[in-house]
Amino acid sequence: MKAIVHNTYGDADVLRLADVPTPTIKPDELLVRVRAAGVDRGAWHAMTGLPLAARLGFGPRRPRRQTPGLDLAGVVEATGSAVTGFKPGDEVFGAGSSSWAEYARAKPARLIHKPAHLSFEQAAAIPTSGATALRMLGPVTDKGRDVLVIGAGGGVGSFTVLLAKSRGDTVTAVCSTAKVAAVRGFGADRVIDYTREPITGSYDLVVDIAGNRPLAVLRSLLKPRGTLCIAGGEQGGRFFGGLERNLKALAVSPFIGHTLRAPIVLAGRDDLAALLTIPSPLERSYPLADAATAMHRLAAGRVAGKVVLTNA
Ligand SMILES: NC(=O)c1ccc[n+]([C@@H]2O[C@H](COP(=O)([O-])OP(=O)(O)OC[C@H]3O[C@@H](n4cnc5c(N)ncnc54)[C@H](OP(=O)(O)O)[C@@H]3O)[C@@H](O)[C@H]2O)c1
């Protein structure tokens, strides 16, 4: 089968289309013929091997898993002997393994059937970014809040704005000039262009997705009992990325009036089902062979919402 591979770490130029063996599945796995695969920062981390600490998982010298990609939408090709609830021919979406390929393995706990109203491309945009946004916002009973979303123009940010609005939150969204129109389109009540004005206001919830601002700055934007939820932050040091800040947030949280959270999220079936209630913020799709172009755009911060890769 065709797949995108990289056998060394680097920028998107390390990605190439190659012929590789079709994966074999274990009894508890499905083989999915991938129609569309999601592109996100997780794939960027796996491609670059950054931050360096992540190479403990990805492979110290070169990537252990040479085909990137988690999120997928496609058609079940085969099911392992222990799999129930799915059969060949079913249209599914969710999180799999090495999804930038014609075929990928997936586990039933991280897949659901794709509803007919969603295209494969729209569905492949959802899993990891959508599930992360759900976790950032907390329980669905938390609604009607003043919410600030920093990094609102990207994958996780677009879902966070869409979901918060669907719950009745009042959303202030932070992004650069190029994404202001897109972020308004996701439904934000107020948009702050961080390249032109300071981030101001007082919020019940601050969702920090990008920029690596100091905890003291983020906490100054919270109401007295407010919550800060950190998704990531790409501008930390080369070894830990923004991770030191996340760990510090978790360490100080029990001792202060604010609640600071920094969850690590894997999309599960309940997340996928909950995400069917909002539109998919798909910006555009690229053929699988153009994965490097898609990744260059993501790395340069030019994607508003989500991009996906498609197989004919
Ligand atoms: N915790 C988890 O389990 C989990 C899961 C998924 C992702 N993540 C992390 O979440 C982060 C975002 O992922 P993503 O997929 O949403 O990435 P993305 O699609 O690349 O979006 C990142 C957004 O941040 C904005 N941004 C960059 N610098 C900024 C700054 N200084 N201030 C405000 N906004 C800024 C960028 O656009 P503009 O600057 O043009 O506005 C871009 O829209 C990454 O660090 C990723 O690793 C964590």
The ligand as a Tripos MOL2 file, in Angstrom:
@<TRIPOS>MOLECULE
LIG
   48    52     1     0     0
SMALL
NO_CHARGES

@<TRIPOS>ATOM
      1 N1         -3.1000   18.0310   25.9740 N.am      1 LIG1
      2 C1         -3.3270   17.2550   24.9420 C.2       1 LIG1
      3 O1         -3.6530   16.0770   25.0660 O.2       1 LIG1
      4 C2         -3.2320   17.8590   23.5700 C.ar      1 LIG1
      5 C3         -3.9530   17.3280   22.5070 C.ar      1 LIG1
      6 C4         -3.8700   17.9520   21.2570 C.ar      1 LIG1
      7 C5         -3.0370   19.0690   21.1090 C.ar      1 LIG1
      8 N2         -2.3290   19.5070   22.1590 N.ar      1 LIG1
      9 C6         -1.4580   20.6920   22.0410 C.3       1 LIG1
     10 O2         -2.2640   21.8210   21.8160 O.3       1 LIG1
     11 C7         -1.5210   22.7790   21.0860 C.3       1 LIG1
     12 C8         -2.3300   23.2660   19.9020 C.3       1 LIG1
     13 O3         -2.6100   22.2010   19.0130 O.3       1 LIG1
     14 P1         -3.4290   22.4780   17.6900 P.3       1 LIG1
     15 O4         -3.5840   21.1550   17.0340 O.co2     1 LIG1
     16 O5         -4.6140   23.3080   17.9790 O.co2     1 LIG1
     17 O6         -2.3480   23.3380   16.8580 O.3       1 LIG1
     18 P2         -2.6050   24.3110   15.6250 P.3       1 LIG1
     19 O7         -3.7390   23.8090   14.8060 O.co2     1 LIG1
     20 O8         -1.2810   24.4920   14.9940 O.co2     1 LIG1
     21 O9         -3.0910   25.6670   16.3030 O.3       1 LIG1
     22 C9         -2.2670   26.4390   17.1410 C.3       1 LIG1
     23 C10        -2.7960   27.8670   17.0620 C.3       1 LIG1
     24 O10        -2.0890   28.6860   17.9750 O.3       1 LIG1
     25 C11        -2.0100   30.0030   17.4240 C.3       1 LIG1
     26 N3         -0.8790   30.6990   18.0560 N.ar      1 LIG1
     27 C12         0.4510   30.5490   17.7950 C.ar      1 LIG1
     28 N4          1.1610   31.3590   18.6010 N.ar      1 LIG1
     29 C13         0.2720   32.0320   19.3770 C.ar      1 LIG1
     30 C14         0.4070   32.9970   20.4060 C.ar      1 LIG1
     31 N5          1.5970   33.4630   20.8030 N.pl3     1 LIG1
     32 N6         -0.7350   33.4390   21.0010 N.ar      1 LIG1
     33 C15        -1.9400   33.0040   20.6330 C.ar      1 LIG1
     34 N7         -2.1420   32.0900   19.6470 N.ar      1 LIG1
     35 C16        -1.0380   31.6170   19.0280 C.ar      1 LIG1
     36 C17        -1.8220   29.7710   15.9370 C.3       1 LIG1
     37 O11        -2.4280   30.7500   15.1090 O.3       1 LIG1
     38 P3         -2.2690   32.3470   15.1540 P.3       1 LIG1
     39 O12        -1.0210   32.6680   15.8980 O.co2     1 LIG1
     40 O13        -2.1790   32.7200   13.6870 O.co2     1 LIG1
     41 O14        -3.5240   32.8600   15.8020 O.co2     1 LIG1
     42 C18        -2.6220   28.4960   15.6940 C.3       1 LIG1
     43 O15        -3.9300   28.7710   15.2120 O.3       1 LIG1
     44 C19        -0.2150   22.0920   20.6940 C.3       1 LIG1
     45 O16         0.7880   22.4920   21.5870 O.3       1 LIG1
     46 C20        -0.5240   20.6250   20.8470 C.3       1 LIG1
     47 O17         0.6380   19.8540   21.1110 O.3       1 LIG1
     48 C21        -2.4080   18.9500   23.3900 C.ar      1 LIG1
@<TRIPOS>BOND
     1     1     2 1
     2     2     3 2
     3     2     4 1
     4     4     5 ar
     5     4    48 ar
     6     5     6 ar
     7     6     7 ar
     8     7     8 ar
     9     8     9 1
    10     8    48 ar
    11     9    10 1
    12     9    46 1
    13    10    11 1
    14    11    12 1
    15    11    44 1
    16    12    13 1
    17    13    14 1
    18    14    15 2
    19    14    16 1
    20    14    17 1
    21    17    18 1
    22    18    19 2
    23    18    20 1
    24    18    21 1
    25    21    22 1
    26    22    23 1
    27    23    24 1
    28    23    42 1
    29    24    25 1
    30    25    26 1
    31    25    36 1
    32    26    27 ar
    33    26    35 ar
    34    27    28 ar
    35    28    29 ar
    36    29    30 ar
    37    29    35 ar
    38    30    31 1
    39    30    32 ar
    40    32    33 ar
    41    33    34 ar
    42    34    35 ar
    43    36    37 1
    44    36    42 1
    45    37    38 1
    46    38    39 2
    47    38    40 1
    48    38    41 1
    49    42    43 1
    50    44    45 1
    51    44    46 1
    52    46    47 1
@<TRIPOS>SUBSTRUCTURE
     1 LIG1         1 GROUP 0 **** ****
